[in-house]
Amino acid sequence: MFSAALGYPFHPQNKPIRRGWRMARMRLSSTISVAGLSIALMACSGSPETEVGADAPDIISLTSVAFENASRIPDEHTCEGADTAPPLRWDGAPAATQSFALIATDYDAPSPSIPLFEIVHWTVANIPADWRALPQGLRKDRLLENGIYQGDKTGGVVGYYGPCPPFGEHTYYYIIYALDTKLALPTEAISKGELLEKMAGHIIAKGTLTGTYSR
């Protein structure tokens, strides 16, 4: 009776306070759910260290005349410019190489401070073993001369898609893979994940070039 008369907050008959506690529990539950979702997404965001082939020897030198390693990517190769593929060159592939594949990925989406998912910017496969470069502005077609294949980037469009980060300065990983085989690929689109599955067990060396960009 004493607690009821004074309106003690925890008394079961104090309906306004009970409603307040219910609302607080609902808000807490929502916060926990959002936090759990964020943690789950972060666990799926990936990194170069967790990709298929991450343990392959990093002996290939991958460079570009457009930008130096770990430097800013020129606007020409981003959504702020012509959005053309940068020229790339590589050296140091093993003699056993039968083809090359190239994948460009941004692991910082949507923001480097909250990397919840990745954006795939380019997938190229079945680059001939005797090639040591890709030209600037490679055509955005599925199949190119000499059997070169371009898969889908994030968003379902074929070919190169330049940096276009919404927040902060992102780092973009261009990774060239030397394979001991030429891949059997479908004529239709495949994703980065599907391409990596086909490459699994065939990667004999790799090389990485990084670039940064912010808007």
PADRENDREN-357226 format. One record per residue: x, y, z of N, C-alpha, C, O in turn. Coordinates in Angstrom, 1 decimal, padded with zeros to 4 digits. Example, Ala and Ser with C-alpha at 12.3 -4.5 7.8 and 13.67 -1.06 7.14 Angstrom:
BEGIN
R:n.c1:n.c2:n.c3:ca.c1:ca.c2:ca.c3:c.c1:c.c2:c.c3:o.c1:o.c2:o.c3
R:013.2:-005.7:007.8:012.3:-004.5:007.8:013.2:-003.3:007.8:014.2:-003.3:008.5 .
R:012.8:-002.2:007.1:013.7:-001.1:007.1:012.9:000.0:007.9:013.4:001.1:008.0 .
This chain:
BEGIN
R:n.c1:n.c2:n.c3:ca.c1:ca.c2:ca.c3:c.c1:c.c2:c.c3:o.c1:o.c2:o.c3
R:000.8:-001.2:000.0:000.0:000.0:000.0:000.9:001.2:000.0:000.6:002.2:-000.7 .
R:001.9:001.2:000.8:002.8:002.4:000.9:003.4:002.7:-000.5:003.4:003.9:-000.9 .
R:003.9:001.7:-001.1:004.5:002.0:-002.4:003.4:002.4:-003.5:003.7:003.3:-004.3 .
R:002.2:001.9:-003.4:001.2:002.3:-004.3:000.8:003.7:-004.1:000.6:004.5:-005.1 .
R:000.7:004.1:-002.9:000.2:005.5:-002.6:001.3:006.5:-003.0:000.9:007.6:-003.5 .
R:002.5:006.2:-002.9:003.5:007.1:-003.3:003.8:007.1:-004.8:004.6:007.9:-005.3 .
R:003.2:006.1:-005.5:003.5:006.0:-007.0:004.9:005.4:-007.2:005.5:005.9:-008.2 .
R:005.3:004.5:-006.4:006.7:004.0:-006.6:006.8:003.4:-008.0:006.0:002.6:-008.4 .
R:007.9:003.7:-008.7:008.0:003.4:-010.1:007.8:001.9:-010.4:007.2:001.6:-011.5 .
R:008.3:001.0:-009.6:008.2:-000.4:-009.9:007.0:-001.1:-009.5:006.8:-002.3:-009.7 .
R:006.1:-000.4:-008.9:004.8:-001.0:-008.4:004.0:-001.5:-009.6:003.8:-000.7:-010.5 .
R:003.5:-002.7:-009.6:002.7:-003.2:-010.8:001.5:-002.4:-011.1:001.0:-002.5:-012.2 .
R:000.9:-001.6:-010.1:-000.3:-000.9:-010.4:000.0:000.5:-011.0:-000.9:001.2:-011.4 .
R:001.2:000.9:-011.1:001.6:002.2:-011.7:001.6:002.1:-013.2:002.7:001.9:-013.8 .
R:000.5:002.3:-013.9:000.4:002.1:-015.3:001.2:003.0:-016.2:001.8:002.5:-017.1 .
R:001.3:004.3:-015.9:002.1:005.2:-016.7:003.6:004.7:-016.7:004.3:004.7:-017.8 .
R:004.1:004.4:-015.5:005.5:003.9:-015.4:005.7:002.6:-016.2:006.7:002.4:-016.8 .
R:004.7:001.7:-016.0:004.7:000.4:-016.7:004.8:000.6:-018.2:005.6:-000.1:-018.9 .
R:004.0:001.6:-018.7:004.0:001.8:-020.2:005.4:002.4:-020.6:005.9:002.0:-021.6 .
R:006.0:003.2:-019.7:007.3:003.8:-020.0:008.3:002.7:-020.1:009.2:002.7:-021.0 .
R:008.3:001.7:-019.2:009.2:000.6:-019.2:009.0:-000.2:-020.4:010.0:-000.7:-021.0 .
R:007.8:-000.5:-020.8:007.6:-001.3:-022.0:008.2:-000.6:-023.3:008.8:-001.2:-024.1 .
R:008.0:000.7:-023.4:008.6:001.5:-024.5:010.1:001.4:-024.5:010.7:001.3:-025.5 .
R:010.7:001.5:-023.3:012.1:001.5:-023.1:012.6:000.1:-023.6:013.7:000.0:-024.2 .
R:011.9:-001.0:-023.2:012.3:-002.3:-023.6:012.2:-002.5:-025.1:013.1:-003.1:-025.7 .
R:011.2:-001.9:-025.7:011.1:-002.0:-027.2:012.2:-001.3:-027.9:012.8:-001.8:-028.8 .
R:012.5:-000.1:-027.3:013.7:000.7:-027.9:015.0:-000.1:-027.8:015.8:-000.1:-028.7 .
R:015.2:-000.7:-026.6:016.4:-001.5:-026.4:016.4:-002.7:-027.3:017.5:-003.0:-027.8 .
R:015.3:-003.3:-027.5:015.2:-004.5:-028.4:015.6:-004.1:-029.8:016.3:-004.8:-030.5 .
R:015.0:-002.9:-030.2:015.3:-002.4:-031.6:016.8:-002.1:-031.7:017.4:-002.4:-032.8 .
R:017.4:-001.5:-030.7:018.8:-001.2:-030.7:019.7:-002.4:-030.8:020.6:-002.5:-031.6 .
R:019.3:-003.5:-030.1:020.0:-004.7:-030.1:019.9:-005.4:-031.5:020.9:-005.9:-032.0 .
R:018.7:-005.3:-032.1:018.5:-005.9:-033.4:019.4:-005.2:-034.4:020.0:-005.9:-035.2 .
R:019.4:-003.9:-034.4:020.2:-003.1:-035.4:021.7:-003.4:-035.2:022.4:-003.6:-036.1 .
R:022.1:-003.5:-033.9:023.5:-003.8:-033.6:023.9:-005.2:-034.1:024.9:-005.4:-034.7 .
R:022.9:-006.1:-033.9:023.2:-007.5:-034.4:023.3:-007.5:-035.9:024.1:-008.3:-036.4 .
R:022.4:-006.8:-036.6:022.5:-006.7:-038.0:023.8:-006.2:-038.5:024.4:-006.7:-039.5 .
R:024.2:-005.1:-037.9:025.5:-004.4:-038.2:026.6:-005.4:-038.1:027.5:-005.5:-038.9 .
R:026.6:-006.2:-037.0:027.7:-007.1:-036.7:027.7:-008.2:-037.8:028.7:-008.6:-038.3 .
R:026.5:-008.7:-038.1:026.4:-009.7:-039.2:026.9:-009.2:-040.5:027.6:-009.9:-041.2 .
R:026.5:-008.0:-040.9:027.0:-007.4:-042.1:028.5:-007.2:-042.1:029.1:-007.5:-043.1 .
R:029.0:-006.8:-041.0:030.5:-006.6:-040.9:031.2:-007.9:-041.1:032.3:-008.0:-041.7 .
R:030.6:-009.0:-040.6:031.2:-010.3:-040.7:031.2:-010.7:-042.2:032.0:-011.6:-042.6 .
R:030.3:-010.2:-043.0:030.2:-010.5:-044.4:030.9:-009.6:-045.3:031.0:-009.8:-046.5 .
R:031.5:-008.5:-044.8:032.1:-007.5:-045.6:033.3:-007.9:-046.3:033.6:-007.4:-047.4 .
R:034.0:-008.9:-045.8:035.2:-009.5:-046.4:036.4:-008.6:-046.4:036.4:-007.4:-046.0 .
R:037.5:-009.2:-046.9:038.8:-008.4:-047.0:039.7:-009.2:-047.9:039.4:-010.4:-048.2 .
R:040.8:-008.6:-048.4:041.7:-009.4:-049.3:042.3:-010.6:-048.6:042.6:-011.6:-049.3 .
R:042.4:-010.5:-047.3:043.0:-011.6:-046.6:042.1:-012.8:-046.4:042.6:-013.9:-046.1 .
R:040.8:-012.7:-046.7:039.9:-013.8:-046.6:039.4:-014.3:-047.9:038.6:-015.2:-048.0 .
R:039.9:-013.7:-049.0:039.4:-014.2:-050.3:040.1:-015.5:-050.7:041.1:-015.9:-050.2 .
R:039.4:-016.2:-051.7:040.0:-017.3:-052.3:041.4:-016.9:-052.9:041.4:-015.9:-053.6 .
R:042.4:-017.7:-052.7:043.7:-017.4:-053.2:044.6:-016.4:-052.4:045.6:-016.0:-052.8 .
R:044.1:-016.1:-051.2:044.8:-015.1:-050.4:046.2:-015.7:-050.0:047.1:-014.9:-049.7 .
R:046.3:-017.0:-049.9:047.6:-017.6:-049.5:048.5:-017.9:-050.7:049.6:-018.5:-050.5 .
R:048.1:-017.5:-051.9:049.0:-017.7:-053.1:050.2:-016.7:-053.0:050.1:-015.7:-052.4 .
R:051.3:-017.1:-053.5:052.5:-016.2:-053.5:052.2:-014.9:-054.1:051.7:-014.8:-055.3 .
R:052.6:-013.8:-053.4:052.3:-012.5:-053.9:053.6:-012.0:-054.6:054.3:-011.2:-054.1 .
R:053.8:-012.6:-055.8:055.1:-012.3:-056.5:054.9:-011.5:-057.8:055.9:-011.2:-058.5 .
R:053.7:-011.3:-058.2:053.4:-010.5:-059.5:053.4:-009.0:-059.2:052.7:-008.6:-058.2 .
R:054.1:-008.2:-060.0:054.1:-006.8:-059.8:053.0:-006.2:-060.7:053.1:-006.3:-062.0 .
R:052.0:-005.6:-060.1:050.9:-005.0:-060.9:051.0:-003.5:-060.7:051.0:-003.0:-059.6 .
R:051.0:-002.8:-061.8:051.2:-001.3:-061.8:050.3:-000.7:-062.8:049.6:-001.3:-063.7 .
R:050.2:000.6:-062.7:049.4:001.4:-063.7:050.1:002.8:-063.9:050.6:003.4:-063.0 .
R:050.1:003.2:-065.2:050.7:004.5:-065.4:049.8:005.6:-065.0:050.1:006.8:-065.0 .
R:048.5:005.3:-064.7:047.5:006.3:-064.3:047.7:006.7:-062.8:047.4:007.9:-062.5 .
R:048.1:005.8:-062.0:048.3:006.1:-060.6:049.3:005.2:-059.9:049.4:004.0:-060.3 .
R:050.0:005.7:-058.9:050.9:004.8:-058.2:050.2:004.0:-057.1:049.1:004.4:-056.7 .
R:050.9:003.0:-056.6:050.2:002.2:-055.6:049.9:003.0:-054.4:050.7:003.8:-053.9 .
R:048.7:002.8:-053.8:048.2:003.5:-052.6:048.1:005.0:-052.8:048.0:005.8:-051.8 .
R:048.0:005.5:-054.1:047.7:006.9:-054.3:046.3:007.1:-054.9:045.6:006.1:-055.2 .
R:045.9:008.3:-055.1:044.6:008.7:-055.5:044.4:008.3:-057.0:045.2:008.5:-057.8 .
R:043.2:007.6:-057.2:042.9:007.3:-058.6:042.4:008.5:-059.3:041.5:009.2:-058.8 .
R:042.8:008.8:-060.5:042.4:010.0:-061.3:040.9:010.0:-061.5:040.3:008.9:-061.7 .
R:040.3:011.2:-061.6:038.9:011.3:-061.8:038.4:010.6:-063.1:037.3:010.1:-063.2 .
R:039.3:010.5:-064.1:039.0:009.9:-065.4:038.5:008.5:-065.2:037.7:008.0:-066.1 .
R:039.0:007.8:-064.2:038.7:006.4:-064.0:037.6:006.2:-062.9:037.6:005.2:-062.3 .
R:036.8:007.2:-062.6:035.8:007.2:-061.6:034.5:007.7:-062.1:034.4:008.1:-063.3 .
R:033.4:007.7:-061.3:032.1:008.2:-061.7:032.1:009.7:-061.8:031.2:010.2:-062.4 .
R:033.1:010.3:-061.4:033.2:011.8:-061.5:033.8:012.2:-062.9:033.8:013.4:-063.2 .
R:034.3:011.2:-063.6:034.9:011.5:-064.9:034.3:010.6:-066.0:033.1:010.3:-066.0 .
R:035.1:010.1:-066.9:034.7:009.3:-068.0:034.4:007.9:-067.6:033.8:007.1:-068.3 .
R:034.8:007.5:-066.4:034.6:006.1:-065.9:035.2:005.1:-066.8:034.6:004.0:-067.0 .
R:036.4:005.3:-067.3:037.1:004.4:-068.1:038.0:003.5:-067.3:038.5:004.0:-066.3 .
R:038.2:002.3:-067.7:039.1:001.4:-067.0:040.5:001.9:-067.1:041.0:002.3:-068.1 .
R:041.3:001.8:-066.0:042.7:002.3:-066.0:043.5:001.3:-066.7:043.2:000.1:-066.8 .
R:044.6:001.8:-067.3:045.6:000.8:-067.9:046.3:000.1:-066.8:046.8:000.7:-065.8 .
R:046.5:-001.2:-067.0:047.3:-002.0:-066.0:048.3:-002.8:-066.7:048.2:-003.2:-067.9 .
R:049.4:-003.0:-066.0:050.5:-003.8:-066.5:051.0:-004.7:-065.4:051.0:-004.3:-064.2 .
R:051.5:-005.9:-065.7:052.0:-006.8:-064.7:053.2:-007.6:-065.2:053.4:-007.8:-066.4 .
R:054.1:-008.0:-064.3:055.3:-008.8:-064.6:055.5:-009.7:-063.4:055.1:-009.6:-062.3 .
R:056.3:-010.8:-063.7:056.7:-011.7:-062.7:055.8:-013.0:-062.5:055.9:-013.6:-061.5 .
R:055.0:-013.3:-063.5:054.1:-014.4:-063.4:054.9:-015.7:-063.6:055.9:-015.7:-064.4 .
R:054.5:-016.8:-062.9:055.2:-018.1:-063.1:055.1:-018.6:-064.5:054.2:-018.3:-065.3 .
R:056.1:-019.4:-064.9:056.1:-020.0:-066.2:054.9:-020.9:-066.5:054.5:-021.1:-067.6 .
R:054.4:-021.5:-065.4:053.3:-022.4:-065.6:051.9:-021.7:-065.8:050.9:-022.4:-065.9 .
R:051.9:-020.4:-065.8:050.6:-019.7:-066.0:050.0:-020.0:-067.3:050.6:-020.0:-068.4 .
R:048.7:-020.3:-067.3:047.9:-020.6:-068.4:046.9:-019.5:-068.8:046.4:-019.4:-069.9 .
R:046.5:-018.7:-067.8:045.7:-017.6:-068.0:045.7:-016.7:-066.8:046.3:-017.0:-065.7 .
R:045.2:-015.5:-066.9:045.1:-014.5:-065.8:043.7:-014.1:-065.6:042.8:-014.2:-066.4 .
R:043.4:-013.8:-064.3:042.1:-013.2:-064.0:042.4:-011.9:-063.1:043.4:-011.8:-062.5 .
R:041.5:-010.9:-063.2:041.7:-009.7:-062.5:040.4:-009.3:-061.8:039.3:-009.4:-062.4 .
R:040.4:-009.0:-060.5:039.3:-008.6:-059.8:039.6:-007.3:-059.1:040.6:-007.1:-058.4 .
R:038.7:-006.3:-059.2:038.8:-005.0:-058.5:037.6:-004.9:-057.5:036.5:-005.0:-057.8 .
R:038.0:-004.6:-056.2:037.0:-004.6:-055.1:037.2:-003.4:-054.2:038.3:-003.1:-053.9 .
R:036.1:-002.9:-053.7:036.1:-001.9:-052.6:035.5:-002.6:-051.4:034.3:-002.9:-051.4 .
R:036.3:-002.8:-050.4:035.8:-003.4:-049.1:035.3:-002.4:-048.1:035.0:-002.8:-047.0 .
R:035.3:-001.1:-048.4:035.0:-000.1:-047.4:033.6:000.4:-047.5:033.3:001.4:-046.8 .
R:032.7:-000.2:-048.2:031.3:000.3:-048.4:030.5:000.1:-047.1:030.6:-001.0:-046.5 .
R:029.7:001.0:-046.7:029.5:002.3:-047.4:030.5:003.4:-046.9:030.6:004.4:-047.6 .
R:031.2:003.1:-045.8:032.2:004.0:-045.3:033.4:003.3:-044.7:033.1:002.2:-044.1 .
R:034.6:003.8:-044.8:035.7:003.1:-044.2:035.6:002.9:-042.7:036.1:002.0:-042.1 .
R:034.8:003.8:-042.1:034.6:003.7:-040.6:033.5:002.7:-040.3:033.5:002.2:-039.1 .
R:032.7:002.3:-041.3:031.7:001.3:-041.1:031.7:000.4:-042.3:030.8:000.5:-043.1 .
R:032.6:-000.5:-042.5:032.7:-001.3:-043.7:031.8:-002.5:-043.6:032.1:-003.6:-043.1 .
R:030.5:-002.3:-044.1:029.5:-003.3:-043.9:029.4:-004.3:-045.1:029.0:-005.4:-044.9 .
R:029.9:-003.9:-046.3:029.8:-004.8:-047.4:030.8:-004.3:-048.5:031.4:-003.3:-048.3 .
R:031.0:-005.2:-049.5:031.9:-004.8:-050.5:031.2:-004.4:-051.8:030.1:-004.8:-052.1 .
R:031.9:-003.7:-052.6:031.4:-003.3:-054.0:032.4:-003.9:-055.0:033.6:-003.6:-054.9 .
R:031.9:-004.7:-055.9:032.8:-005.3:-056.9:032.8:-004.3:-058.1:031.8:-003.9:-058.7 .
R:034.0:-003.9:-058.5:034.1:-002.9:-059.6:034.6:-003.5:-060.9:034.4:-002.8:-062.0 .
R:035.1:-004.7:-060.9:035.6:-005.2:-062.2:036.0:-006.7:-062.0:036.6:-007.0:-061.0 .
R:035.5:-007.5:-062.9:036.0:-008.9:-062.9:036.3:-009.3:-064.4:035.5:-009.1:-065.3 .
R:037.6:-009.8:-064.6:038.0:-010.1:-065.9:038.7:-011.5:-065.8:039.4:-011.8:-064.8 .
R:038.4:-012.4:-066.7:039.0:-013.7:-066.6:039.4:-014.2:-068.0:039.1:-013.6:-069.1 .
R:040.2:-015.3:-068.1:040.7:-015.8:-069.3:041.5:-014.8:-070.1:041.5:-014.8:-071.3 .
R:042.3:-014.0:-069.4:043.2:-013.1:-070.1:044.4:-014.1:-070.5:044.9:-014.8:-069.7 .
R:044.8:-014.0:-071.8:045.8:-014.9:-072.3:047.1:-014.9:-071.5:047.5:-013.9:-071.0 .
R:047.7:-016.1:-071.4:048.9:-016.2:-070.6:050.1:-015.3:-071.1:050.9:-015.0:-070.3 .
R:050.1:-015.0:-072.4:051.2:-014.2:-072.9:050.9:-012.7:-072.8:051.7:-011.9:-073.3 .
R:049.8:-012.3:-072.3:049.5:-010.9:-072.1:050.1:-010.4:-070.8:050.2:-011.1:-069.8 .
R:050.6:-009.2:-070.9:051.2:-008.5:-069.7:050.5:-007.2:-069.4:051.1:-006.4:-068.6 .
R:049.4:-006.9:-070.0:048.8:-005.6:-069.8:047.3:-005.6:-070.3:046.9:-006.4:-071.1 .
R:046.6:-004.7:-069.7:045.2:-004.4:-070.2:045.2:-002.9:-070.6:045.7:-002.1:-069.8 .
R:044.6:-002.5:-071.7:044.7:-001.1:-072.1:043.7:-000.3:-071.4:042.7:-000.8:-070.8 .
R:043.9:001.0:-071.4:043.0:001.9:-070.8:041.7:001.9:-071.6:041.6:001.8:-072.8 .
R:040.6:002.0:-070.8:039.2:002.0:-071.5:038.8:000.7:-072.1:038.2:000.7:-073.2 .
R:039.2:-000.4:-071.5:038.8:-001.7:-072.0:037.2:-001.7:-072.2:036.5:-001.3:-071.4 .
R:036.8:-002.2:-073.4:035.4:-002.2:-073.7:034.6:-003.0:-072.7:035.0:-004.0:-072.2 .
R:033.4:-002.5:-072.5:032.5:-003.1:-071.5:031.6:-004.1:-072.1:030.4:-004.0:-072.1 .
R:032.2:-005.1:-072.7:031.5:-006.2:-073.3:031.8:-007.5:-072.6:032.8:-007.7:-071.9 .
R:030.8:-008.5:-072.6:031.0:-009.7:-071.9:032.2:-010.5:-072.4:033.1:-010.9:-071.7 .
R:032.3:-010.7:-073.8:033.4:-011.4:-074.4:034.2:-010.5:-075.3:033.6:-009.8:-076.1 .
R:035.5:-010.5:-075.1:036.4:-009.7:-075.9:037.3:-010.6:-076.8:037.2:-011.8:-076.7 .
R:038.1:-009.9:-077.6:039.0:-010.7:-078.4:039.9:-011.6:-077.6:040.2:-011.3:-076.4 .
R:040.3:-012.7:-078.2:041.2:-013.7:-077.6:040.6:-014.4:-076.4:041.3:-014.9:-075.5 .
R:039.3:-014.4:-076.3:038.5:-015.1:-075.3:038.4:-014.5:-073.9:038.0:-015.1:-073.0 .
R:038.8:-013.2:-073.8:038.8:-012.5:-072.5:037.3:-012.4:-072.1:036.4:-012.0:-072.9 .
R:037.0:-012.7:-070.9:035.6:-012.6:-070.3:035.5:-011.6:-069.2:036.4:-011.5:-068.3 .
R:034.5:-010.8:-069.3:034.2:-009.9:-068.2:032.9:-010.2:-067.5:031.8:-010.4:-068.1 .
R:033.0:-010.4:-066.2:031.8:-010.7:-065.4:031.0:-009.5:-065.0:031.3:-008.4:-065.4 .
R:030.0:-009.7:-064.1:029.2:-008.6:-063.6:029.9:-008.0:-062.4:030.5:-008.6:-061.6 .
R:029.8:-006.7:-062.4:030.1:-005.9:-061.2:028.9:-005.8:-060.3:027.8:-006.3:-060.6 .
R:029.0:-005.2:-059.1:027.9:-005.0:-058.3:026.9:-004.1:-059.0:027.3:-003.1:-059.6 .
R:025.6:-004.5:-059.0:024.6:-003.8:-059.8:024.3:-004.5:-061.1:023.3:-004.1:-061.8 .
R:025.0:-005.5:-061.5:024.6:-006.3:-062.6:025.0:-005.8:-064.0:024.4:-006.1:-065.0 .
R:026.0:-004.9:-064.0:026.5:-004.3:-065.3:027.8:-004.9:-065.7:028.7:-005.1:-064.8 .
R:028.0:-005.2:-066.9:029.3:-005.8:-067.4:030.4:-004.8:-067.5:030.1:-003.6:-067.8 .
R:031.6:-005.2:-067.2:032.8:-004.4:-067.4:033.1:-003.5:-066.2:032.5:-003.6:-065.1 .
R:034.0:-002.6:-066.4:034.6:-001.8:-065.3:033.6:-000.7:-064.9:032.9:-000.1:-065.6 .
R:033.6:-000.6:-063.5:032.8:000.5:-062.9:033.7:001.2:-061.9:034.1:000.6:-060.9 .
R:033.9:002.5:-062.2:034.9:003.2:-061.4:034.4:003.6:-060.0:033.2:003.5:-059.7 .
R:035.4:004.0:-059.1:035.0:004.4:-057.8:034.0:005.5:-057.7:034.0:006.4:-058.6 .
R:033.1:005.4:-056.8:032.0:006.4:-056.6:031.5:006.3:-055.1:030.4:006.2:-054.9 .
R:032.5:006.5:-054.2:032.1:006.3:-052.8:031.2:007.4:-052.2:031.4:008.6:-052.5 .
R:030.2:007.0:-051.4:029.3:008.0:-050.8:029.9:008.7:-049.6:029.6:009.9:-049.4 .
R:030.8:008.0:-048.9:031.3:008.6:-047.7:032.8:008.3:-047.5:033.2:007.1:-047.8 .
R:033.6:009.3:-047.2:035.0:009.0:-046.8:035.9:008.6:-048.0:035.5:008.5:-049.2 .
R:037.2:008.3:-047.7:038.1:007.9:-048.7:038.2:006.4:-048.6:038.6:005.8:-047.6 .
R:037.9:005.8:-049.7:037.9:004.3:-049.9:039.2:003.8:-050.5:039.8:004.6:-051.2 .
R:039.5:002.6:-050.2:040.7:001.9:-050.8:040.2:000.9:-051.8:039.3:000.1:-051.4 .
R:040.7:000.9:-053.0:040.3:-000.1:-054.0:041.4:-001.0:-054.3:042.6:-000.6:-054.6 .
R:041.1:-002.3:-054.3:042.1:-003.4:-054.5:041.9:-004.0:-055.9:040.9:-004.5:-056.3 .
R:043.0:-003.8:-056.7:043.1:-004.5:-058.0:044.0:-005.7:-057.9:045.2:-005.5:-057.6 .
R:043.5:-006.9:-058.0:044.3:-008.1:-057.8:044.3:-008.9:-059.1:043.3:-009.3:-059.6 .
R:045.6:-009.2:-059.5:045.8:-010.0:-060.7:046.1:-011.4:-060.2:046.9:-011.6:-059.3 .
R:045.5:-012.4:-060.8:045.7:-013.8:-060.4:046.3:-014.6:-061.6:045.8:-014.5:-062.7 .
R:047.4:-015.3:-061.4:047.9:-016.2:-062.4:047.3:-017.6:-062.1:047.4:-018.1:-061.0 .
R:046.7:-018.2:-063.1:046.1:-019.5:-063.0:046.8:-020.6:-063.8:047.4:-020.3:-064.8 .
R:046.7:-021.8:-063.3:047.3:-022.9:-064.0:046.4:-023.6:-065.0:046.7:-024.7:-065.5 .
R:045.3:-022.9:-065.4:044.4:-023.4:-066.3:043.6:-022.2:-067.0:043.7:-021.1:-066.5 .
R:042.9:-022.5:-068.1:042.0:-021.6:-068.6:040.6:-022.0:-068.2:040.2:-023.2:-068.3 .
R:039.8:-021.0:-067.7:038.6:-021.4:-067.0:037.5:-021.7:-068.0:037.4:-021.0:-069.1 .
R:036.6:-022.6:-067.7:035.4:-022.9:-068.5:034.3:-022.0:-067.9:033.8:-022.3:-066.9 .
R:034.0:-021.0:-068.7:033.0:-020.0:-068.2:031.7:-020.0:-069.1:031.8:-020.2:-070.3 .
R:030.6:-019.7:-068.5:029.3:-019.6:-069.3:029.3:-018.4:-070.1:030.0:-017.4:-069.9 .
R:028.4:-018.3:-071.0:028.2:-017.1:-071.8:027.4:-016.1:-071.1:027.5:-014.9:-071.4 .
R:026.7:-016.5:-070.1:025.9:-015.6:-069.3:026.7:-015.0:-068.2:027.9:-015.4:-068.0 .
R:026.1:-014.1:-067.4:026.8:-013.4:-066.4:027.1:-014.3:-065.2:026.3:-015.2:-064.8 .
R:028.3:-014.1:-064.6:028.6:-014.7:-063.3:029.1:-013.7:-062.3:029.7:-012.6:-062.8 .
R:029.0:-013.9:-061.1:029.4:-012.9:-060.0:030.8:-013.1:-059.7:031.5:-014.1:-060.1 .
R:031.4:-012.2:-058.9:032.7:-012.4:-058.3:032.8:-013.7:-057.6:033.8:-014.4:-057.7 .
R:031.9:-014.0:-056.7:031.9:-015.2:-055.9:032.0:-016.4:-056.8:032.7:-017.4:-056.5 .
R:031.2:-016.5:-057.8:031.1:-017.6:-058.7:032.5:-017.7:-059.5:032.9:-018.8:-059.7 .
R:033.0:-016.6:-059.8:034.3:-016.6:-060.5:035.4:-017.2:-059.6:036.2:-018.0:-060.0 .
R:035.4:-016.7:-058.3:036.4:-017.2:-057.4:036.3:-018.7:-057.1:037.3:-019.4:-056.9 .
R:035.0:-019.2:-057.1:034.8:-020.6:-056.9:035.5:-021.4:-058.1:036.1:-022.5:-057.8 .
R:035.4:-020.9:-059.3:036.0:-021.6:-060.4:037.5:-021.5:-060.4:038.2:-022.3:-060.9 .
R:038.0:-020.4:-059.8:039.4:-020.2:-059.7:040.1:-021.0:-058.6:041.3:-021.2:-058.6 .
R:039.3:-021.4:-057.6:039.8:-022.1:-056.4:040.6:-023.4:-056.8:040.2:-024.2:-057.6 .
R:041.8:-023.5:-056.3:042.7:-024.6:-056.6:043.5:-024.4:-057.8:044.4:-025.3:-058.1 .
R:043.4:-023.3:-058.5:044.1:-023.0:-059.7:045.0:-021.8:-059.6:045.7:-021.5:-060.6 .
R:045.0:-021.1:-058.5:045.7:-019.8:-058.4:047.1:-020.2:-058.0:047.4:-020.7:-056.9 .
R:048.1:-019.8:-058.8:049.5:-020.1:-058.5:050.3:-018.9:-058.1:051.4:-019.0:-057.6 .
R:049.8:-017.7:-058.3:050.4:-016.5:-057.9:049.5:-015.3:-058.0:048.4:-015.4:-058.7 .
R:049.8:-014.2:-057.4:048.9:-013.1:-057.5:049.8:-011.8:-057.3:050.9:-011.8:-056.9 .
R:049.1:-010.7:-057.6:049.8:-009.3:-057.3:048.7:-008.3:-057.1:047.6:-008.5:-057.6 .
R:049.0:-007.3:-056.3:048.0:-006.3:-055.9:048.4:-004.9:-056.1:049.6:-004.6:-055.9 .
R:047.5:-004.1:-056.6:047.7:-002.7:-056.8:046.5:-002.0:-056.0:045.4:-002.4:-056.3 .
R:046.8:-001.0:-055.2:045.7:-000.3:-054.5:045.7:001.1:-054.9:046.7:001.7:-055.3 .
R:044.5:001.7:-054.9:044.3:003.1:-055.2:043.2:003.6:-054.2:042.4:002.8:-053.7 .
R:043.2:004.9:-054.0:042.2:005.5:-053.1:041.4:006.5:-053.9:041.8:007.0:-054.9 .
R:040.2:006.8:-053.3:039.3:007.8:-053.9:038.3:008.3:-052.9:037.8:007.5:-052.1 .
R:038.0:009.6:-052.9:036.9:010.2:-052.1:036.3:011.3:-053.0:036.9:011.8:-053.9 .
R:035.0:011.6:-052.7:034.3:012.6:-053.5:034.1:013.8:-052.6:033.5:014.8:-053.1 .
